[in-house]
Amino acid sequence: RAVVSNANIRSTIFNLVGEQHFDAQFIDDAKAVRLNNSSCQVYMALKPGESFDESCGDLLFHSEHTGFDIDAMLSRNVSSRTFSFYYPSTRPGSNRWLIVSSTNANYSDWANLPEAEYEAAKKDLVESTLDCLETYVPDVRQKLDHAEAATPRTFEHYTRHLAGSSFGTKFEGLQVSRDLPQQVAGLFHAGSVGIIMSGWLGAVNYGVIVSNDVDKLLTSSQ
């Protein structure tokens, strides 16, 4: 028998199984695994029949900040955004034109905001995003049908990701993930653990690796 967890490696160990079932050193290593940061997104749908210039491309990176500054990248005072543009030609079956803005975020900046302040912050995020987007789609406000924001709290609520983490853990999670079956026989992990094992690429890379491990276990006695 085998179980493959696609949850965060920390929640797999501490919530699904329980640390009492692991060696002390393994638990120390697991506790040292850092979560990745979270993110905010603003989803924008244009009115039926409205469009934007396809010269915007598929991805557009916008930054108003000089130099590399991790604190600025994560700040609620957003200075860098990634816009994703979705066209009917790339989404067969839909005639709607959509835009998504993505920004990095600290979970702690959003987690404990009072409800009124939280809602105001989300509205401000939408408005500042539209202000920025108008540089590339000048009449976007007139064409807009609906816009809404997602925050680290949103991702935590709907995905159950610890602290709303966008891509699981940082690189040290990979070794802990690989060592999991040595601690609990038949228990495997294929979640996001480090940049090459995250997102769609990670699903392909790590999913294939772990499925091969599972297959070896299940067919070893045949």
C-alpha positions in Angstrom: 0.0 0.0 0.0 1.1 3.6 -0.7 -0.1 7.1 0.0 1.1 10.1 -2.0 0.6 13.5 -0.3 0.4 16.5 -2.5 0.0 18.8 0.5 2.7 21.1 1.9 5.5 18.9 3.3 5.2 20.5 6.8 1.5 19.9 7.0 2.0 16.4 5.7 4.4 15.7 8.6 2.8 17.7 11.4 -0.9 17.6 10.6 -1.5 14.4 8.5 0.9 12.1 10.4 2.1 13.6 13.6 5.6 14.2 14.7 5.6 11.3 17.2 5.9 8.9 14.2 9.2 10.3 13.0 12.8 10.2 14.2 13.9 13.3 16.3 16.5 14.4 13.7 14.0 14.2 10.9 11.6 16.4 12.9 14.4 18.9 13.5 15.1 19.0 9.8 11.4 19.4 9.0 10.9 22.2 11.5 13.8 24.0 9.8 12.1 24.0 6.4 11.0 27.5 5.5 7.7 28.3 3.8 7.7 30.3 0.6 6.1 33.7 0.5 2.5 34.2 -0.5 1.0 36.4 -3.2 -1.8 38.7 -4.1 -3.7 38.6 -7.3 -6.3 40.9 -9.0 -8.7 39.2 -11.5 -10.2 41.4 -14.2 -12.8 40.5 -16.7 -13.8 42.8 -19.6 -17.4 43.3 -20.6 -18.6 40.9 -23.4 -17.5 42.3 -26.7 -14.7 44.4 -25.2 -11.0 43.7 -25.9 -7.5 45.0 -25.6 -4.5 45.3 -28.0 -2.9 41.9 -28.4 0.5 43.6 -28.6 0.3 43.4 -24.8 1.5 39.8 -25.2 0.8 37.0 -22.7 3.0 38.2 -19.8 3.9 41.8 -19.0 6.3 42.6 -16.2 6.0 46.1 -14.6 8.3 47.5 -12.0 8.7 51.0 -10.6 11.5 50.1 -8.1 15.2 50.6 -8.7 17.4 47.6 -8.1 16.7 44.3 -6.3 14.8 44.7 -3.0 13.1 41.7 -1.5 11.2 43.9 1.0 9.8 46.1 -1.7 8.8 43.0 -3.7 6.7 41.7 -0.8 5.4 45.1 0.4 1.7 45.9 0.4 2.9 49.2 -1.2 3.2 47.4 -4.5 5.9 48.5 -6.9 6.3 45.4 -9.1 3.5 43.4 -10.9 3.2 40.7 -13.4 0.2 41.0 -15.8 -1.2 37.9 -17.5 -3.3 38.5 -20.6 -5.9 35.9 -21.7 -7.3 36.1 -25.2 -10.2 34.2 -26.8 -7.7 32.8 -29.4 -5.7 31.1 -26.6 -8.8 29.9 -24.7 -11.0 28.0 -27.1 -14.6 28.0 -26.1 -14.6 31.4 -24.5 -15.0 34.8 -26.1 -14.0 36.8 -23.0 -10.9 38.9 -22.6 -9.3 38.6 -19.1 -6.3 40.0 -17.2 -4.7 38.8 -14.0 -2.2 40.8 -12.0 0.1 38.9 -9.6 2.3 40.3 -6.9 4.4 38.8 -4.1 3.2 39.3 -0.6 3.9 38.6 3.1 1.3 36.6 4.8 1.9 38.5 8.0 0.9 41.8 6.4 -2.6 40.5 5.7 -3.3 37.8 8.2 -4.5 39.8 11.2 -6.0 42.9 9.6 -9.4 43.9 11.1 -12.2 43.1 8.7 -12.9 46.7 7.7 -9.2 47.4 7.1 -8.8 44.2 5.2 -11.7 45.0 2.8 -10.3 48.5 2.3 -6.9 47.1 1.6 -8.3 44.8 -1.1 -10.2 47.7 -2.7 -7.0 49.7 -2.7 -5.1 46.8 -4.3 -7.7 46.7 -7.1 -7.6 50.5 -7.7 -3.8 50.7 -7.7 -3.6 47.7 -10.0 -6.0 49.5 -12.4 -4.0 52.7 -12.2 -0.9 50.7 -13.2 -2.7 48.8 -16.0 -4.0 51.9 -17.6 -0.4 52.5 -18.8 -0.8 49.6 -21.1 -4.6 49.4 -21.6 -5.6 53.1 -21.4 -9.4 52.6 -21.4 -9.5 49.5 -19.2 -11.8 51.1 -16.5 -14.5 51.8 -19.1 -14.2 48.2 -20.5 -14.1 46.5 -17.2 -17.0 44.2 -16.2 -15.7 42.9 -12.9 -12.5 43.0 -10.8 -11.7 41.3 -7.5 -8.6 40.8 -5.3 -7.2 37.7 -3.7 -4.7 37.9 -0.8 -2.7 35.5 1.2 -5.8 35.0 3.4 -7.7 34.0 0.3 -5.2 31.4 -0.7 -5.0 30.0 2.8 -8.8 29.7 3.0 -9.4 28.0 -0.3 -6.2 25.9 -0.7 -5.4 25.3 2.9 -1.7 26.1 2.1 0.2 27.0 5.3 0.4 30.8 5.5 -1.1 31.0 2.0 2.2 29.9 0.6 2.2 30.1 -3.2 4.8 27.5 -3.9 5.1 25.3 -0.9 8.6 25.5 0.7 12.0 26.7 0.0 14.8 24.4 -1.3 15.5 22.6 2.0 12.1 21.0 1.8 13.2 18.8 -1.0 15.5 16.5 1.0 12.8 16.2 3.8 10.3 15.3 1.1 12.6 12.6 -0.4 13.4 11.1 3.0 9.7 10.7 4.0 9.3 7.1 2.8 12.3 6.1 4.9 10.4 7.3 8.0 7.0 6.0 7.2 7.0 3.1 4.8 4.6 3.7 1.9 4.2 7.4 2.5 5.4 9.6 -0.3 5.3 13.4 -1.0 5.0 15.2 -4.3 4.2 18.7 -3.3 6.0 22.0 -4.1 9.5 22.0 -2.5 11.9 24.4 -4.1 11.9 26.2 -7.4 12.5 23.3 -9.7 9.8 21.3 -7.9 7.1 23.9 -7.9 4.2 24.9 -10.0 3.3 23.1 -13.3 6.9 22.3 -13.9 7.3 20.8 -10.5 4.1 18.8 -11.0 5.7 17.2 -14.1 9.2 16.8 -12.7 8.4 15.6 -9.2 5.2 13.8 -10.0 7.1 11.5 -12.4 9.9 10.9 -9.9 7.6 10.1 -7.1 5.3 8.0 -9.2 8.3 5.9 -10.2 9.2 5.4 -6.6 5.6 4.3 -5.8 5.6 1.9 -8.7 8.8 0.3 -7.5 7.3 -0.2 -4.0 4.1 -1.7 -5.3 5.6 -4.0 -7.8 8.7 -5.1 -5.9 7.1 -8.4 -4.8 5.7 -9.3 -8.2 
